[in-house]
Amino acid sequence: MCFGEVWAPLARRDDEEYWGCFEEEQHSQRWSEPAKWMSYSSAGPKAPGPSTAGPKAPGPSTAGPKAPGPSNRVMVGVQQQKVNGLAIRCDGLTKRYGAKLAVDNLKLEVGVGQCFGLLGPNGAGKTTTVEMLEGLTAPDSGSIEVLGLRWGTGNDSLLRRRLGVQLQETVLADKLTVRETIRLFRSFYLAGPSVDALIELLNLRAEAKQRFHTLSGGQKQRVGLACALAGQPELLFLDEPTTGLDPRARKELWEVVRSFQAQQGTVLITTHYMEEAAALCDRIAIVDNGKIISEGSPAALVDSLGIVQFVEFELASERPAPDATSLQALGAVRSLEQRGNRYRLRIERDLAALQAVLAELQRQQLNPMGLSTHQATLDDVFLELTGRALQPEPEPDTPGATTSPDADVERLPSAP
């Protein structure tokens, strides 16, 4: 049962103010779904407060909210406040922490309805970038526009209502249960799914009565995502959302992200999981040392390497190295790289090229261990661009490990 319409200023841009009309539920004192949004000249009268005519009859109004103020009103929707079809636009974004340049003159555009991924290793500047876009950290220089609005121009409160944010590390009140935590976050927003719906969506039924401090890292991540979705956001920021999740839980979370995007939601996700980026993202920016070094769709980035496949193998330390000149003399071999005792050849993507390489290894009487072949992936793109692997490898004391994950690739000289 509703009583009275409540008008409130929601945004201010240029010479116009944006006002919203909501109806408050008497039994819960919470806001319901927003009604129509209206734009008025800033010179017009203030929006009226709650009606003093007493409670309305039950049921939604069929007449719609009355338009206060001048007659030159323009009906607008939240979605229409985005500029040029972009949910995020930033240019010249720079941030330093002391002598360290965390983000270096970064330019980024994310379209409405896209899932956009920032892909890179730890320390690349992904989290700093996201925190600036979220309004949590002020840039040293550069411009940011989110959903058509800028931080610090009088619209911060409105903008935060329209965002969902899951931080890299979820730290919430230890003594609250999962249900209490989600209910608390749901109470912060004007509209959104019910607490039960969020618990069901994130598969938290079994943990609903557990206190937050008793949860595993992966369970805490799921609670964090439920809180991020509590306000029915238009734009969702996910900073390494699947860290600590097992493969099954990770794919369940992917389905939640896909469902959000299918409802015209926009997602910006940071990750260092190549499989995750390829599965979720429409576009990817590869970030390293605070800069975007390549950007495009997953398929376009992979295709930038050409129509190739990769052959990888390892030789025992006591065995002589392969004759690189003979291997690279094969017409099908594009490059040969070495990382310790591991070798990686980029060759043409056909069976004849693979047969020629295997025949040459046999001619040199080499006995490669763990020989494998695969088509190009985002891992290969990152390795090609930076000279090092993105995915962490086993530590040297782990069986099968041979090198540090940060070991640089030695690119052997090409044959003349």
Protein Blocks (a to p, Z undefined) as FASTA:
>chain_A
ZZhjadddfbdehjbccdddddddfklopacdddddddddfkbccdddddfebpadedid
fkbpadehjfkbccddfklmpghhiabdcehiacdehjbcfbghiacdddehiacddddd
ehilmmmmmmmmnopaccfbdcddeehiaehiopmmmmmmmpccddfbdcddfkbcfklm
mmmmmmmpmbdcdfklmmmmnopmlmmmpcfklpcfklmmmmmmmmmmmnopabdcdehk
lgoiafklmmmmmmmmmmmmmnopacddddfbfklmmmmpmbdcddeehiafbgcdfklm
mmmnopaddddddddfkbccddfklmmmpmklmbdcdehjaccddddddfklmmmmmmmm
mmnopacehiacddddfklmmmmmnopafbdcddfklghiabdfklccddddddZZ
